[in-house]
Amino acid sequence: GSHVSANRTLSAMKTFFSWCVGRKLISIDPSDGIKKKHVGGKEVSRKSYLSTDELKVFWKKVDNIPSSRQIILVIKILLLTGQRVSELVNATWNHIDFENRLWTVPEELSKNDEPNKVPLHDDTIRYFEELKMLAGNSRYVCQSPQVTDKEKPLLYWSVDKALRRMFEERLNKAGNRIDWKDDIIKFTVHDFRRTLATHLGNASVPPYVCEKILNHKMTGMMAVYNSAEYLTEKSEALLQWQEMIRQIRAESDNVISIHKTG
């Protein structure tokens, strides 16, 4: 079912075998004639994001994911910041500035080789503080729980695996189904980035601010003439996003107000 990964693997194989043929290590390319349609097929760009109603379901059930507390905290941070999972699980504590409330993603961890400064607000700070407690003396923000004799970061795919398990049909101790299939569309951790950008865009946050938060490379004339960090604008937008999430969380708690009459 991993169509994109299959196509990427085929491309890598073709590049490798072509290199081997060019250096006369092999006489023919064994991947010759294999097309993308034979492996992954046509790639369709994902356009999914979590709606407000789906976010309510998510926040109501996220703490009951059959996974470690560490992964649950990672998932919450990714939703609140819109960053990539690999950038978080490979982060070290020198990237997190609690005093100035800033997470710096260095260029060596960034997908586009560009550093990114991510403003942090109360909820995200609290989640990072809990991660620090769980990490013990490790320099990694997300120390792998499976390694006890040396420091090693959490495997990035374990986060998506935890999300996938939410959609598996399971029964609790009472014998009741606890999967989410009827409440929310199946999503991946990458969909958090689309979710943040979509909701902030609907709240009139300028597109270039959303792009800067996501650390996308600017295009056209913006790429040539505009190298501004927009740190203040990013901070304001992420604070707005936190407040939107807080409101969604409050609504998911089904709090009923009792008004006096008479």
GROMACS elastic network, one bead per residue, 0.5 to 0.9 nm:
[ bonds ]
;  ai    aj funct       b0    kb
    1     4     6  0.88602   500
    1     6     6  0.87832   500
    1    40     6  0.82123   500
    2     5     6  0.54183   500
    2     6     6  0.61730   500
    2     7     6  0.88478   500
    2    40     6  0.72375   500
    3     6     6  0.51038   500
    3     7     6  0.63814   500
    3     8     6  0.87518   500
    3    39     6  0.72873   500
    3    41     6  0.65912   500
    3    42     6  0.80869   500
    3    43     6  0.70795   500
    4     7     6  0.51933   500
    4     8     6  0.62400   500
    4     9     6  0.86031   500
    4    40     6  0.61021   500
    4    41     6  0.82753   500
    4    42     6  0.86166   500
    4    43     6  0.63883   500
    4    44     6  0.88954   500
    5     8     6  0.50355   500
    5     9     6  0.60569   500
    5    10     6  0.85919   500
    5    40     6  0.75211   500
    6     9     6  0.51020   500
    6    10     6  0.62560   500
    6    11     6  0.87450   500
    6    36     6  0.82104   500
    6    39     6  0.60740   500
    6    40     6  0.50561   500
    6    41     6  0.86580   500
    7    10     6  0.50819   500
    7    11     6  0.62859   500
    7    12     6  0.87026   500
    7    35     6  0.87698   500
    7    36     6  0.57761   500
    7    37     6  0.87310   500
    7    39     6  0.65330   500
    7    40     6  0.51690   500
    7    41     6  0.75172   500
    7    43     6  0.86411   500
    8    11     6  0.51125   500
    8    12     6  0.62456   500
    8    13     6  0.86485   500
    8    40     6  0.87445   500
    9    12     6  0.51094   500
    9    13     6  0.61709   500
    9    14     6  0.86543   500
   10    13     6  0.50590   500
   10    14     6  0.61757   500
   10    15     6  0.86435   500
   10    31     6  0.80713   500
   10    34     6  0.82173   500
   10    35     6  0.82114   500
   10    36     6  0.73739   500
   10    39     6  0.78686   500
   10    40     6  0.88513   500
   11    14     6  0.51727   500
   11    15     6  0.62450   500
   11    16     6  0.86641   500
   11    36     6  0.86305   500
   12    15     6  0.51641   500
   12    16     6  0.62142   500
   12    17     6  0.86861   500
   13    16     6  0.50986   500
   13    17     6  0.60834   500
   13    18     6  0.84003   500
   13    31     6  0.72596   500
   14    17     6  0.52294   500
   14    18     6  0.59338   500
   14    19     6  0.84884   500
   14    29     6  0.77121   500
   14    30     6  0.86163   500
   14    31     6  0.61242   500
   14    32     6  0.76582   500
   15    18     6  0.51958   500
   15    19     6  0.62441   500
   15    20     6  0.87740   500
   16    19     6  0.51087   500
   16    20     6  0.63387   500
   16    21     6  0.87955   500
   17    21     6  0.61712   500
   17    22     6  0.85400   500
   17    26     6  0.80793   500
   17    28     6  0.82788   500
   17    29     6  0.55701   500
   17    30     6  0.73807   500
   17    31     6  0.74355   500
   18    21     6  0.51169   500
   18    22     6  0.61354   500
   18    23     6  0.86926   500
   18    28     6  0.86533   500
   18    29     6  0.64540   500
   19    22     6  0.51144   500
   19    23     6  0.63686   500
   19    24     6  0.86578   500
   19    25     6  0.86330   500
   20    23     6  0.52720   500
   20    24     6  0.61477   500
   20    25     6  0.50830   500
   20    26     6  0.58511   500
   20    27     6  0.83825   500
   20    28     6  0.88486   500
   20    29     6  0.81501   500
   21    25     6  0.59095   500
   21    26     6  0.51836   500
   21    27     6  0.58430   500
   21    28     6  0.63216   500
   21    29     6  0.66281   500
   22    25     6  0.76998   500
   22    26     6  0.84471   500
   22    27     6  0.89369   500
   23    26     6  0.78834   500
   24    27     6  0.62832   500
   26    29     6  0.74478   500
   28    31     6  0.88242   500
   28    32     6  0.81308   500
   29    32     6  0.54001   500
   30    33     6  0.83803   500
   30    34     6  0.87919   500
   31    34     6  0.55875   500
   31    35     6  0.87156   500
   32    35     6  0.83665   500
   34    37     6  0.82577   500
   34    38     6  0.64546   500
   34    39     6  0.80931   500
   35    38     6  0.53680   500
   35    39     6  0.71123   500
   35    40     6  0.89885   500
   35    41     6  0.84571   500
   36    39     6  0.53137   500
   36    40     6  0.57237   500
   36    41     6  0.52987   500
   36    42     6  0.73597   500
   37    40     6  0.61441   500
   37    42     6  0.65130   500
   38    41     6  0.63594   500
   40    43     6  0.75287   500
   46   191     6  0.85731   500
   47   191     6  0.82988   500
   47   194     6  0.77433   500
   48   185     6  0.87769   500
   48   187     6  0.73986   500
   48   191     6  0.63764   500
   48   194     6  0.72085   500
   48   195     6  0.79708   500
   49   187     6  0.76711   500
   49   191     6  0.54461   500
   49   192     6  0.68618   500
   49   193     6  0.81906   500
   49   194     6  0.55174   500
   49   196     6  0.84112   500
   49   198     6  0.76020   500
   50    53     6  0.78951   500
   50    54     6  0.55161   500
   50    55     6  0.59760   500
   50    58     6  0.89350   500
   50   184     6  0.82613   500
   50   185     6  0.80214   500
   50   187     6  0.79837   500
   50   191     6  0.74866   500
   50   192     6  0.75280   500
   50   194     6  0.82297   500
   50   195     6  0.55629   500
   50   196     6  0.89074   500
   51    54     6  0.50584   500
   51    55     6  0.61087   500
   51    56     6  0.86462   500
   51   195     6  0.76007   500
   51   199     6  0.84132   500
   52    55     6  0.50602   500
   52    56     6  0.63435   500
   52    57     6  0.88971   500
   52   199     6  0.86646   500
   52   248     6  0.71016   500
   53    56     6  0.51110   500
   53    57     6  0.66033   500
   53    58     6  0.87579   500
   53   183     6  0.89573   500
   53   184     6  0.84262   500
   53   248     6  0.82769   500
   53   252     6  0.87690   500
   54    57     6  0.50977   500
   54    58     6  0.61255   500
   54    59     6  0.87329   500
   54   183     6  0.72158   500
   54   184     6  0.54761   500
   54   185     6  0.78115   500
   55    59     6  0.61249   500
   55    60     6  0.84225   500
   55   184     6  0.86041   500
   55   245     6  0.80975   500
   55   248     6  0.69614   500
   55   249     6  0.81394   500
   55   252     6  0.85849   500
   56    59     6  0.54143   500
   56    60     6  0.61661   500
   56    61     6  0.87560   500
   56   245     6  0.87921   500
   56   248     6  0.56274   500
   56   249     6  0.61676   500
   56   250     6  0.86470   500
   56   251     6  0.70284   500
   56   253     6  0.85531   500
   57    60     6  0.51281   500
   57    61     6  0.62668   500
   57    62     6  0.82851   500
   57   180     6  0.85600   500
   57   183     6  0.68944   500
   57   184     6  0.71205   500
   57   252     6  0.68230   500
   58    61     6  0.54100   500
   58    62     6  0.55333   500
   58   184     6  0.79764   500
   58   252     6  0.88730   500
   59    62     6  0.53392   500
   59    63     6  0.76599   500
   59    76     6  0.89351   500
   59   245     6  0.88236   500
   59   248     6  0.80048   500
   59   249     6  0.60127   500
   59   252     6  0.70566   500
   59   253     6  0.89599   500
   60    63     6  0.75566   500
   60    64     6  0.86769   500
   60   249     6  0.72598   500
   60   252     6  0.58437   500
   60   253     6  0.69402   500
   61    64     6  0.55061   500
   61    65     6  0.70243   500
   61   180     6  0.88767   500
   62    65     6  0.54739   500
   62    72     6  0.70250   500
   62    75     6  0.86917   500
   62    76     6  0.85367   500
   62   166     6  0.89017   500
   63    66     6  0.86831   500
   63    69     6  0.79910   500
   63    72     6  0.66176   500
   63    73     6  0.89444   500
   64    67     6  0.80453   500
   64    72     6  0.88105   500
   65    68     6  0.81509   500
   65    69     6  0.89454   500
   65    72     6  0.73467   500
   65   162     6  0.72306   500
   65   163     6  0.78081   500
   65   165     6  0.78762   500
   65   166     6  0.63632   500
   66   162     6  0.71588   500
   66   165     6  0.73034   500
   66   166     6  0.74772   500
   67    70     6  0.82463   500
   67    71     6  0.66420   500
   67    72     6  0.71352   500
   67   162     6  0.61494   500
   67   165     6  0.87704   500
   68    71     6  0.54335   500
   68    72     6  0.65355   500
   68    73     6  0.88590   500
   68   162     6  0.89201   500
   69    72     6  0.50521   500
   69    73     6  0.62416   500
   69    74     6  0.86661   500
   69   131     6  0.88288   500
   69   134     6  0.87986   500
   70    73     6  0.52285   500
   70    74     6  0.63094   500
   70    75     6  0.87844   500
   70   130     6  0.84429   500
   70   131     6  0.64329   500
   70   134     6  0.72032   500
   70   135     6  0.88486   500
   70   142     6  0.73573   500
   70   143     6  0.89317   500
   70   145     6  0.88868   500
   71    75     6  0.61821   500
   71    76     6  0.86806   500
   71   142     6  0.85578   500
   71   154     6  0.88434   500
   71   158     6  0.79967   500
   71   159     6  0.61544   500
   71   162     6  0.76810   500
   72    75     6  0.51505   500
   72    76     6  0.63819   500
   72    77     6  0.87787   500
   72   159     6  0.84138   500
   72   162     6  0.86067   500
   73    76     6  0.51420   500
   73    77     6  0.62290   500
   73    78     6  0.86360   500
   73   127     6  0.59366   500
   73   128     6  0.78629   500
   73   130     6  0.79943   500
   73   131     6  0.71529   500
   74    77     6  0.51725   500
   74    78     6  0.61596   500
   74    79     6  0.87154   500
   74    85     6  0.81255   500
   74    88     6  0.76269   500
   74    89     6  0.78961   500
   74   127     6  0.80664   500
   74   128     6  0.86145   500
   74   131     6  0.83060   500
   74   142     6  0.81446   500
   74   159     6  0.77455   500
   75    78     6  0.51924   500
   75    79     6  0.63591   500
   75    80     6  0.87871   500
   75    85     6  0.84916   500
   75   159     6  0.72142   500
   75   163     6  0.87679   500
   75   189     6  0.74280   500
   76    79     6  0.52426   500
   76    80     6  0.62957   500
   76    81     6  0.86834   500
   76   124     6  0.79599   500
   76   127     6  0.77952   500
   77    80     6  0.51205   500
   77    81     6  0.60054   500
   77    82     6  0.80637   500
   77    83     6  0.84396   500
   77    88     6  0.87151   500
   77   123     6  0.85492   500
   77   124     6  0.58589   500
   77   125     6  0.89828   500
   77   127     6  0.69109   500
   77   128     6  0.79172   500
   78    81     6  0.52778   500
   78    82     6  0.53510   500
   78    83     6  0.56683   500
   78    84     6  0.70894   500
   78    85     6  0.68855   500
   78    88     6  0.79236   500
   78   189     6  0.77544   500
   78   190     6  0.88442   500
   78   192     6  0.68909   500
   78   193     6  0.80307   500
   79    82     6  0.55249   500
   79    83     6  0.79093   500
   79   189     6  0.81859   500
   79   191     6  0.88468   500
   79   192     6  0.51414   500
   79   193     6  0.71563   500
   79   195     6  0.79948   500
   79   196     6  0.71613   500
   80    83     6  0.85330   500
   80   123     6  0.83943   500
   80   124     6  0.69016   500
   80   192     6  0.83592   500
   80   196     6  0.76431   500
   80   238     6  0.74216   500
   80   241     6  0.71002   500
   80   242     6  0.64845   500
   80   245     6  0.80191   500
   81   118     6  0.72929   500
   81   119     6  0.83152   500
   81   120     6  0.79049   500
   81   124     6  0.79625   500
   81   192     6  0.88226   500
   81   193     6  0.82020   500
   81   196     6  0.79780   500
   81   213     6  0.78140   500
   81   214     6  0.84170   500
   81   238     6  0.69991   500
   81   241     6  0.87561   500
   81   242     6  0.89827   500
   82   190     6  0.85229   500
   82   192     6  0.61238   500
   82   194     6  0.80699   500
   82   195     6  0.82872   500
   82   196     6  0.61981   500
   82   197     6  0.80440   500
   82   213     6  0.71507   500
   82   214     6  0.60859   500
   83    86     6  0.86624   500
   83    87     6  0.70069   500
   83    88     6  0.74372   500
   83   118     6  0.85283   500
   83   190     6  0.86734   500
   83   192     6  0.84482   500
   83   193     6  0.68100   500
   83   213     6  0.78639   500
   83   214     6  0.61465   500
   83   215     6  0.81479   500
   84    87     6  0.53474   500
   84    88     6  0.67192   500
   84   110     6  0.84432   500
   84   111     6  0.84107   500
   84   189     6  0.83740   500
   84   190     6  0.70555   500
   84   193     6  0.78936   500
   84   214     6  0.83036   500
   85    88     6  0.52775   500
   85    89     6  0.62305   500
   85    90     6  0.85188   500
   85   156     6  0.61889   500
   85   157     6  0.85264   500
   85   159     6  0.77362   500
   85   160     6  0.88719   500
   85   189     6  0.74078   500
   85   190     6  0.77612   500
   86    89     6  0.53939   500
   86    90     6  0.59986   500
   86    91     6  0.83132   500
   86   109     6  0.75393   500
   86   110     6  0.84812   500
   86   111     6  0.88071   500
   86   155     6  0.83518   500
   86   156     6  0.55236   500
   86   157     6  0.86473   500
   87    90     6  0.56000   500
   87    91     6  0.60715   500
   87   105     6  0.67405   500
   87   106     6  0.87091   500
   87   109     6  0.55946   500
   87   110     6  0.64359   500
   87   111     6  0.82638   500
   87   156     6  0.89464   500
   88    91     6  0.51141   500
   88    92     6  0.85783   500
   88   105     6  0.83076   500
   88   109     6  0.88895   500
   88   141     6  0.75653   500
   88   142     6  0.76304   500
   88   156     6  0.86007   500
   89    92     6  0.85164   500
   89   140     6  0.78310   500
   89   141     6  0.67784   500
   89   142     6  0.52648   500
   89   143     6  0.80343   500
   89   153     6  0.60847   500
   89   154     6  0.56046   500
   89   155     6  0.70581   500
   89   156     6  0.61798   500
   90   109     6  0.74124   500
   90   140     6  0.68614   500
   90   141     6  0.73697   500
   90   142     6  0.71335   500
   90   143     6  0.88703   500
   90   152     6  0.88606   500
   90   153     6  0.57522   500
   90   154     6  0.73461   500
   90   155     6  0.85027   500
   90   156     6  0.82140   500
   91    94     6  0.82850   500
   91    95     6  0.65216   500
   91    96     6  0.83301   500
   91   105     6  0.75275   500
   91   106     6  0.88023   500
   91   109     6  0.78732   500
   91   139     6  0.86884   500
   91   140     6  0.60491   500
   91   141     6  0.56993   500
   91   142     6  0.74121   500
   91   153     6  0.81873   500
   92    95     6  0.56553   500
   92    96     6  0.74508   500
   92   138     6  0.86186   500
   92   139     6  0.54194   500
   92   141     6  0.51577   500
   92   142     6  0.80316   500
   92   153     6  0.89114   500
   93    96     6  0.52867   500
   93    97     6  0.80563   500
   93   132     6  0.82315   500
   93   138     6  0.86350   500
   93   139     6  0.57425   500
   93   140     6  0.60999   500
   93   141     6  0.56784   500
   94    97     6  0.71205   500
   94   104     6  0.87624   500
   94   139     6  0.79904   500
   95   102     6  0.82223   500
   95   103     6  0.57278   500
   95   104     6  0.51614   500
   95   105     6  0.67062   500
   95   106     6  0.77744   500
   95   141     6  0.89808   500
   96   101     6  0.77133   500
   96   102     6  0.61366   500
   96   104     6  0.65708   500
   96   105     6  0.89401   500
   96   128     6  0.85390   500
   96   141     6  0.86302   500
   97   100     6  0.55829   500
   97   101     6  0.55681   500
   97   102     6  0.50966   500
   97   103     6  0.61385   500
   97   104     6  0.80143   500
   98   102     6  0.66318   500
   98   103     6  0.83400   500
   98   120     6  0.84684   500
   98   125     6  0.72838   500
   98   128     6  0.89338   500
   98   129     6  0.87602   500
   99   102     6  0.79780   500
  100   119     6  0.86422   500
  100   120     6  0.86284   500
  101   118     6  0.86825   500
  101   119     6  0.61256   500
  101   121     6  0.68439   500
  101   122     6  0.88660   500
  101   125     6  0.73438   500
  102   117     6  0.67040   500
  102   118     6  0.57103   500
  102   120     6  0.53793   500
  102   121     6  0.87125   500
  103   116     6  0.82205   500
  103   117     6  0.58544   500
  103   119     6  0.63356   500
  103   120     6  0.68374   500
  104   115     6  0.71492   500
  104   116     6  0.57798   500
  104   118     6  0.60927   500
  104   119     6  0.86255   500
  105   108     6  0.83000   500
  105   109     6  0.65388   500
  105   110     6  0.65296   500
  105   114     6  0.85249   500
  105   115     6  0.54508   500
  105   116     6  0.50039   500
  105   117     6  0.62557   500
  105   118     6  0.75971   500
  106   109     6  0.56082   500
  106   110     6  0.63375   500
  106   113     6  0.81208   500
  106   114     6  0.73139   500
  106   116     6  0.66750   500
  106   117     6  0.85788   500
  107   111     6  0.79572   500
  107   112     6  0.77066   500
  107   116     6  0.76404   500
  108   111     6  0.81432   500
  108   113     6  0.61513   500
  108   114     6  0.80700   500
  108   115     6  0.79395   500
  109   112     6  0.88269   500
  109   113     6  0.72900   500
  109   114     6  0.87386   500
  109   115     6  0.81297   500
  110   113     6  0.50100   500
  110   114     6  0.59806   500
  110   115     6  0.63607   500
  110   116     6  0.77587   500
  110   215     6  0.84063   500
  111   114     6  0.75997   500
  111   215     6  0.88235   500
  112   115     6  0.84781   500
  112   215     6  0.79344   500
  112   216     6  0.75126   500
  112   217     6  0.73004   500
  114   215     6  0.75538   500
  114   216     6  0.88802   500
  114   217     6  0.82348   500
  115   215     6  0.80213   500
  116   212     6  0.81002   500
  116   213     6  0.78982   500
  116   214     6  0.85554   500
  116   215     6  0.62137   500
  116   229     6  0.84429   500
  117   213     6  0.81936   500
  117   215     6  0.88874   500
  117   229     6  0.80741   500
  117   231     6  0.73300   500
  118   213     6  0.69628   500
  118   231     6  0.79376   500
  118   234     6  0.76273   500
  118   235     6  0.77161   500
  118   238     6  0.88471   500
  119   231     6  0.74174   500
  119   232     6  0.85718   500
  119   234     6  0.69701   500
  119   235     6  0.51854   500
  119   236     6  0.88264   500
  119   238     6  0.73177   500
  119   239     6  0.87086   500
  120   123     6  0.81925   500
  120   124     6  0.59619   500
  120   125     6  0.61664   500
  120   235     6  0.74609   500
  120   238     6  0.77921   500
  120   239     6  0.82248   500
  121   124     6  0.55967   500
  121   125     6  0.59098   500
  121   126     6  0.85791   500
  121   235     6  0.82189   500
  121   238     6  0.77098   500
  121   239     6  0.64292   500
  121   242     6  0.76479   500
  122   125     6  0.51321   500
  122   126     6  0.61673   500
  122   127     6  0.87800   500
  122   239     6  0.88637   500
  122   242     6  0.85505   500
  123   126     6  0.51287   500
  123   127     6  0.64022   500
  123   128     6  0.87744   500
  123   242     6  0.74377   500
  124   127     6  0.50984   500
  124   128     6  0.62185   500
  124   129     6  0.85926   500
  124   242     6  0.86228   500
  125   128     6  0.51052   500
  125   129     6  0.61374   500
  125   130     6  0.87075   500
  126   129     6  0.50741   500
  126   130     6  0.63684   500
  126   131     6  0.87213   500
  127   130     6  0.51547   500
  127   131     6  0.62728   500
  127   132     6  0.86925   500
  128   132     6  0.61638   500
  128   133     6  0.87208   500
  128   141     6  0.79221   500
  129   132     6  0.50438   500
  129   133     6  0.64637   500
  129   134     6  0.88251   500
  130   133     6  0.51115   500
  130   134     6  0.63642   500
  130   135     6  0.86351   500
  131   134     6  0.50018   500
  131   135     6  0.59791   500
  131   136     6  0.87987   500
  131   141     6  0.65631   500
  131   142     6  0.69280   500
  131   143     6  0.88900   500
  132   136     6  0.65566   500
  132   137     6  0.84965   500
  132   138     6  0.86174   500
  132   140     6  0.87590   500
  132   141     6  0.64167   500
  132   142     6  0.82064   500
  133   136     6  0.56289   500
  133   137     6  0.87150   500
  134   141     6  0.89585   500
  134   142     6  0.83524   500
  134   143     6  0.80988   500
  135   138     6  0.55601   500
  135   139     6  0.79122   500
  135   140     6  0.70841   500
  135   141     6  0.64722   500
  135   142     6  0.64054   500
  135   143     6  0.54073   500
  135   144     6  0.84226   500
  135   145     6  0.86701   500
  136   139     6  0.86481   500
  136   143     6  0.83940   500
  137   140     6  0.86994   500
  138   141     6  0.75540   500
  138   142     6  0.84986   500
  138   143     6  0.63437   500
  138   150     6  0.86834   500
  138   151     6  0.60734   500
  138   152     6  0.83665   500
  139   142     6  0.87205   500
  139   143     6  0.78228   500
  139   151     6  0.74517   500
  140   143     6  0.52196   500
  140   144     6  0.85866   500
  140   151     6  0.73579   500
  140   152     6  0.72489   500
  140   153     6  0.59853   500
  140   154     6  0.86408   500
  141   153     6  0.76964   500
  141   154     6  0.88838   500
  142   145     6  0.86649   500
  142   152     6  0.84141   500
  142   153     6  0.55490   500
  142   154     6  0.54799   500
  143   146     6  0.87717   500
  143   147     6  0.82100   500
  143   151     6  0.66787   500
  143   152     6  0.58195   500
  143   154     6  0.55883   500
  144   147     6  0.58155   500
  144   148     6  0.83629   500
  144   151     6  0.75231   500
  144   152     6  0.55662   500
  144   155     6  0.72527   500
  145   148     6  0.71644   500
  145   152     6  0.87470   500
  145   153     6  0.87552   500
  145   154     6  0.74546   500
  146   152     6  0.88551   500
  146   154     6  0.86260   500
  147   150     6  0.62227   500
  147   151     6  0.70244   500
  147   152     6  0.67453   500
  148   151     6  0.76305   500
  152   155     6  0.87690   500
  153   156     6  0.85596   500
  154   157     6  0.86998   500
  154   158     6  0.75253   500
  154   159     6  0.87884   500
  155   158     6  0.56037   500
  155   159     6  0.77852   500
  156   159     6  0.59444   500
  156   160     6  0.75865   500
  157   160     6  0.53603   500
  157   161     6  0.61234   500
  157   162     6  0.86854   500
  158   162     6  0.61818   500
  158   163     6  0.87967   500
  159   162     6  0.51669   500
  159   163     6  0.65750   500
  159   164     6  0.88194   500
  159   189     6  0.74471   500
  160   163     6  0.50554   500
  160   164     6  0.61986   500
  160   165     6  0.86855   500
  160   188     6  0.62163   500
  160   189     6  0.58940   500
  160   190     6  0.87263   500
  161   164     6  0.50429   500
  161   165     6  0.62962   500
  161   166     6  0.89556   500
  162   165     6  0.51989   500
  162   166     6  0.68277   500
  163   166     6  0.53392   500
  163   167     6  0.74335   500
  163   186     6  0.87530   500
  163   187     6  0.77246   500
  163   188     6  0.67535   500
  163   189     6  0.73662   500
  164   167     6  0.56140   500
  164   168     6  0.70003   500
  164   186     6  0.78870   500
  164   187     6  0.80213   500
  164   188     6  0.75787   500
  165   168     6  0.51465   500
  165   169     6  0.84524   500
  165   179     6  0.86020   500
  166   169     6  0.81026   500
  166   170     6  0.87266   500
  166   178     6  0.84294   500
  166   179     6  0.59799   500
  166   180     6  0.64931   500
  166   181     6  0.86685   500
  166   186     6  0.88599   500
  167   170     6  0.85806   500
  167   178     6  0.89169   500
  167   179     6  0.53555   500
  167   180     6  0.56066   500
  167   181     6  0.60176   500
  167   186     6  0.69262   500
  168   178     6  0.88644   500
  168   179     6  0.60518   500
  168   180     6  0.81947   500
  168   181     6  0.83351   500
  169   177     6  0.68417   500
  169   178     6  0.71071   500
  169   179     6  0.52363   500
  169   180     6  0.83737   500
  169   181     6  0.83427   500
  170   175     6  0.88064   500
  170   176     6  0.81146   500
  170   177     6  0.56786   500
  170   178     6  0.57827   500
  170   179     6  0.60223   500
  171   174     6  0.75083   500
  171   175     6  0.51463   500
  171   176     6  0.51575   500
  171   178     6  0.58297   500
  171   179     6  0.80221   500
  172   175     6  0.52526   500
  172   176     6  0.55620   500
  172   177     6  0.65916   500
  172   178     6  0.64991   500
  173   176     6  0.75079   500
  174   177     6  0.89984   500
  177   180     6  0.89043   500
  179   182     6  0.79762   500
  179   183     6  0.87533   500
  180   183     6  0.53154   500
  180   184     6  0.60486   500
  180   185     6  0.81526   500
  180   186     6  0.84373   500
  181   184     6  0.60231   500
  181   185     6  0.68139   500
  181   186     6  0.74318   500
  182   185     6  0.80362   500
  184   187     6  0.84589   500
  187   190     6  0.81565   500
  187   191     6  0.63146   500
  187   192     6  0.86538   500
  188   191     6  0.54151   500
  188   192     6  0.76143   500
  189   192     6  0.56875   500
  189   193     6  0.80212   500
  190   193     6  0.57635   500
  190   194     6  0.73779   500
  191   194     6  0.51134   500
  191   195     6  0.60875   500
  191   196     6  0.86801   500
  192   196     6  0.61398   500
  192   197     6  0.85816   500
  193   196     6  0.53008   500
  193   197     6  0.62497   500
  193   198     6  0.85143   500
  193   214     6  0.70744   500
  194   197     6  0.51753   500
  194   198     6  0.58685   500
  194   199     6  0.84856   500
  195   198     6  0.52186   500
  195   199     6  0.61418   500
  195   200     6  0.84456   500
  196   199     6  0.54711   500
  196   200     6  0.60364   500
  196   201     6  0.83397   500
  196   210     6  0.82289   500
  196   238     6  0.89826   500
  196   241     6  0.73875   500
  197   200     6  0.52826   500
  197   201     6  0.58504   500
  197   202     6  0.85044   500
  197   205     6  0.88826   500
  197   207     6  0.81898   500
  197   210     6  0.57330   500
  197   211     6  0.79761   500
  197   213     6  0.87332   500
  197   214     6  0.81584   500
  198   201     6  0.50834   500
  198   202     6  0.61653   500
  198   203     6  0.86214   500
  198   210     6  0.89488   500
  199   202     6  0.50450   500
  199   203     6  0.62456   500
  199   204     6  0.88929   500
  199   205     6  0.89376   500
  199   241     6  0.80272   500
  199   244     6  0.89003   500
  200   204     6  0.65333   500
  200   205     6  0.54384   500
  200   206     6  0.83533   500
  200   207     6  0.87496   500
  200   210     6  0.73887   500
  200   237     6  0.72552   500
  200   238     6  0.87160   500
  200   240     6  0.80665   500
  200   241     6  0.68404   500
  201   204     6  0.51550   500
  201   205     6  0.51268   500
  201   206     6  0.67139   500
  201   207     6  0.65891   500
  201   210     6  0.75381   500
  202   205     6  0.73766   500
  203   240     6  0.89804   500
  204   207     6  0.85050   500
  205   208     6  0.85408   500
  205   209     6  0.69066   500
  205   210     6  0.72043   500
  205   233     6  0.89865   500
  205   237     6  0.68193   500
  206   209     6  0.54839   500
  206   210     6  0.67620   500
  206   211     6  0.89226   500
  207   210     6  0.51262   500
  207   211     6  0.61631   500
  207   212     6  0.86232   500
  208   212     6  0.61248   500
  208   213     6  0.86365   500
  208   218     6  0.80679   500
  209   212     6  0.50322   500
  209   213     6  0.62274   500
  209   214     6  0.86811   500
  209   230     6  0.70222   500
  209   233     6  0.65925   500
  209   234     6  0.60588   500
  209   237     6  0.77699   500
  210   213     6  0.50829   500
  210   214     6  0.62772   500
  210   215     6  0.84525   500
  210   216     6  0.88321   500
  210   234     6  0.76186   500
  210   237     6  0.80745   500
  211   214     6  0.51439   500
  211   215     6  0.59355   500
  211   216     6  0.53069   500
  211   217     6  0.76825   500
  211   218     6  0.75938   500
  212   216     6  0.61988   500
  212   217     6  0.80093   500
  212   218     6  0.82754   500
  212   229     6  0.73358   500
  212   230     6  0.74268   500
  212   231     6  0.87773   500
  212   234     6  0.73432   500
  213   216     6  0.78982   500
  213   231     6  0.89078   500
  213   234     6  0.61212   500
  213   237     6  0.87481   500
  213   238     6  0.83714   500
  215   218     6  0.87921   500
  217   223     6  0.73039   500
  218   221     6  0.84031   500
  218   222     6  0.58530   500
  218   224     6  0.85031   500
  218   226     6  0.83482   500
  218   227     6  0.88153   500
  219   222     6  0.58032   500
  219   224     6  0.80234   500
  220   223     6  0.55853   500
  220   224     6  0.69048   500
  221   225     6  0.60589   500
  221   226     6  0.77163   500
  222   225     6  0.54728   500
  222   226     6  0.50126   500
  222   227     6  0.79018   500
  223   226     6  0.58367   500
  223   227     6  0.71116   500
  224   227     6  0.78564   500
  226   229     6  0.89704   500
  228   231     6  0.84316   500
  229   232     6  0.85156   500
  229   233     6  0.89417   500
  229   234     6  0.85815   500
  230   233     6  0.52881   500
  230   234     6  0.60547   500
  230   235     6  0.85801   500
  231   234     6  0.50391   500
  231   235     6  0.60792   500
  231   236     6  0.86462   500
  232   235     6  0.51027   500
  232   236     6  0.62656   500
  232   237     6  0.86418   500
  233   236     6  0.51419   500
  233   237     6  0.61291   500
  233   238     6  0.86051   500
  234   237     6  0.51005   500
  234   238     6  0.60912   500
  234   239     6  0.84737   500
  235   238     6  0.52293   500
  235   239     6  0.60723   500
  235   240     6  0.85451   500
  236   239     6  0.51015   500
  236   240     6  0.61735   500
  236   241     6  0.86365   500
  237   240     6  0.50026   500
  237   241     6  0.61838   500
  237   242     6  0.86592   500
  238   242     6  0.61071   500
  238   243     6  0.86125   500
  239   242     6  0.50135   500
  239   243     6  0.63265   500
  239   244     6  0.86566   500
  240   243     6  0.51609   500
  240   244     6  0.62390   500
  240   245     6  0.86962   500
  241   245     6  0.61949   500
  241   246     6  0.85630   500
  242   245     6  0.50985   500
  242   246     6  0.61171   500
  242   247     6  0.86715   500
  243   247     6  0.62223   500
  243   248     6  0.86016   500
  244   247     6  0.52029   500
  244   248     6  0.63016   500
  244   249     6  0.86666   500
  245   249     6  0.60481   500
  245   250     6  0.85409   500
  246   250     6  0.61431   500
  246   251     6  0.86464   500
  247   250     6  0.50701   500
  247   251     6  0.62768   500
  247   252     6  0.86328   500
  248   251     6  0.51372   500
  248   252     6  0.61680   500
  248   253     6  0.88146   500
  249   252     6  0.50207   500
  249   253     6  0.64586   500
  250   253     6  0.53236   500
  250   254     6  0.72735   500
  250   255     6  0.72440   500
  251   254     6  0.55515   500
  251   255     6  0.68506   500
  252   255     6  0.80177   500
